[in-house]
Structures are given as C-alpha cells and as structure tokens.
C-alpha cells in the first residue's frame, strides 16, 4: 500500500549457529535466499546433496531461523538404525510390548511443535515408508503396543544423497511419500562449486 515492494528474503533473515561458516559464493548466497523464503510455515523440505556437503548444517539453520525455533529439532538417521528398530525410534513403543522393553516416546512425538529431520530417508524400509506416510497424512502417531494414536504437530525436513526420483521410478521409494516430503527441494552445492569459501572454512 505504501508503493514500495517488499524486500527479497536474504541471508540477513537467517539465524546461523555459532559454528557455521557463512559462505560468500553465489551458490551459497542462492541457498541462503531459498532458506529465507522457507523459514516460515509448515511446508516439508527435501535437502539434497552429496555426502559431506553439510545437509544437516542447512537443516539446523532452517530450524534456528524458523517460527518453530522455540520447539525441538529431532534427528533420525534412517541409515544408521536397523529397520526393525527404526519403527520404535520414530513412532515410540509402550512398556511391556516385549520382555525387557521400556516405554519410549519416539522421535515424532519428541519433535512435537518443532522439526523432525529424517536424514538419508531414501534408505528407509518400504514397509516403514507406508507407516510414515500414514502418520504424516493423519498428523498422528500410533506407538507400538498403544491402544490409541497420539496427535502430533511437526514440520518434516528430509535429506538424501541419492536421486530419490530415480528410486521412485525404480519402485524402491513410494511415490506418494516422495510428494509428501518434497514440498520444496533445497540442493546443497559441493565445495568444488564454491572454492572461494575454502579459506574461510580452513581457518
């Protein structure tokens, strides 16, 4: 109404962790602008890039800059946890389900009000993909052994170092889950595309 266009989002709208080295190359400036546009709201984000490019760093910037910064950031490495344990890690488990099993709330419930980061989601077991899809669609979690589901409010950010769309075409990743988590793709550039940042990173 005042005749002035709104300023475009920039890195100045972001909150960087103390240990993060802010990149000054055009590739990183573009990445920061994209993160600034995504810092508000609940749109799911898929962070892509090669191993070691700093995908988790990007997720932590997004969390710290978002309107969910006051909520938790829960991280699940879908590669590091065996499939038979990942279900309980994600959804939780009630005491007494098996001998010696104690109650665990699960990462989806622990992330309530914040962000759930699913690292290397492309490696998730297909059966578990279906359960995750259902939880995200319904906004509720059904812990193992529980008699009723629990409502959760989470923003999902996932990451992969693989071509997830190719995995969809190959039948190794659910198409409906892909569209659920890939609201917007953030591609993290490798160092060879931002060599000018090397001195700052080294120091």
N, C-alpha and C positions, 0 to 999 in steps of 0.2 A: 504493500500500500504506500510505502514511502518512496517508491520509484527506484529503489536500489535492489539489485539481485542479491540473493543470499550468497555468502562466501562459500566457495567449494571446500569440502572437507579436506583436511591436510594432516600431516604428522603432528601438528600442534594440538590437534584434538585428541591425541592418544596419550595414554599413561604407559611409560616404559618401566619395566623392572630395573632396579639399580644396576644389575649386572649386564643389562642388554647394551650392546654397542650399536648405536643408531647408524644405519647405512646411509651414505650420501650419494649413491649412484642413482641414475634414472630408474633402474629396475627396482630398487628398494623404495624410492620415492613413490612409484606407482603402487607398490604393495601397501605402503602406509596409507595412501589415499583410499585404497579399496577397504582396508580395515576400518578407517574412519567412517566410511559410509555404512559399515556393518555393525558398528558398536552398539547401536540401539535396536531394540526389538528382539524377536524370537526366531528369526529366520535361521534354519540349520545351515551350517557352513562345512564344506569339504575342503580340507587343506591338502594340497598335493605337492609332490616334490621328491627328489631323490633322497636316499638315505643320507643323513648327516647335514641336510641343509638348514635345519633348525625349525622344523614344523611345530614342535612343542613350544618353542620360544614365541612363535607367532600366535599360538593359542593363548599363551599367558598374557601377551599384550592385549589381545581382544577381550579377555576376561577382565583385566585391570581397567580397561577403558570403557567397559560396557555398563549398562544400567543394572547389571547383576554383579557388579564388583563386590558388593557387600555380602553376596552369597558365596557358597563354596565352589571350588573348582575340583572336580573329582576326575582322576586319570585312570583309564583302564587300557593296559597294553594287551590287545587281542592276540598277539603272537606269543607273548611270554607265559600266558596262563593256559594250561591244558583245557580242551573243550569241556571235559566233564566237570571241571571246577569253575569254568568261566560263568556258567549259568548262575551258580550261587553267588559268585563275585558281583554279578550285575544285578540280579533280582533279589538276593537275600535268601535266607533259609531259616526255618524255625527250629527251635531246640527239639531234640528227640526224633528228628526225621530218620536218623541212623545212630547207631551206638557211638557215643562219644562226641556227637555233633552238638555244638553250642549255637545259640542264635546269632545270626549276622544280618545286618540291615540291608546290605547290598549297595552298590555304588549309585544306582538310580535314585534310591531313597536318600542317600547321603548327599546327593547333588541337588536336592530339592531347593528351589529358589536361586539356583546358580547354574553352572555349566557342567555338562558331562562330556569329557573328552575321550573319544574312542580311537585310540592310536592303532594304526595298521588294521583297520576294520576289514580290509579285503581278505584277511586270513581267517575271518570268523567262520565257524562251522555252519553249514547251511541250515540245519535244524534250529540252531540258535538265532540265525538271521530272522526266521519266521517269528520267533518269540519276541525278539527285539522290535520287529515291525509292529506287532500287535500292541506292545507296550507304548510305543510312540504314537500310534493311531488313537489309542484309547486314553492316553495320559494317565495310565495306572499300571501298577506293578503287582504281580501275584507271586509272592515269595514261595519257595519250595516248602511244602507242608502247611501252608497257611490256608485257612478256610475261606478267606475273602481277600479281594485285591485292595491295594492302597493307592490313593491318588497322589500323583507327583507333578510338580511344575519344574521342568528342566528345559534348558536350551542345549541342543546336541551339536557338538562340533566333532567331526571325524577327520581322520588323516589316513593317507595311504601313499606308499611309494610305488604302487603298481598302477597299471592302466585299468581302472575299475570298470570303465565302459566296455573294455575288451573282455573282462571277466563276466560281465553281464551277457555279452554275446556268446561266450563260451559255455554259459549255463552254470558258472561257478559262483555267481553272486546274483541275488534276487533283484530283478528289475524294479519291483515296487519299493523295495528298501532303498535302492540307489536313488530313486526320485524323492524319497522321503528325507534322505540325509544330504542330498546335493542341491540344496536351495540356491547356494552360490558357491562357486569354486574359487579358492584362493591358491594360486600357484606360486610357490616359494622358489626364487631363482637360485641356481647353484653359484658357487664362488667364481667359476670361470666366466660368468656373465656380469660379475661385479668386482673385478680385480682391484679397482680403486679403493675398495673397502679393506683390502688385506692389511695395509699398515696399521689402521686403527684396531683391527681385530688382533693383530700380533702384539701390539703394545698393551 
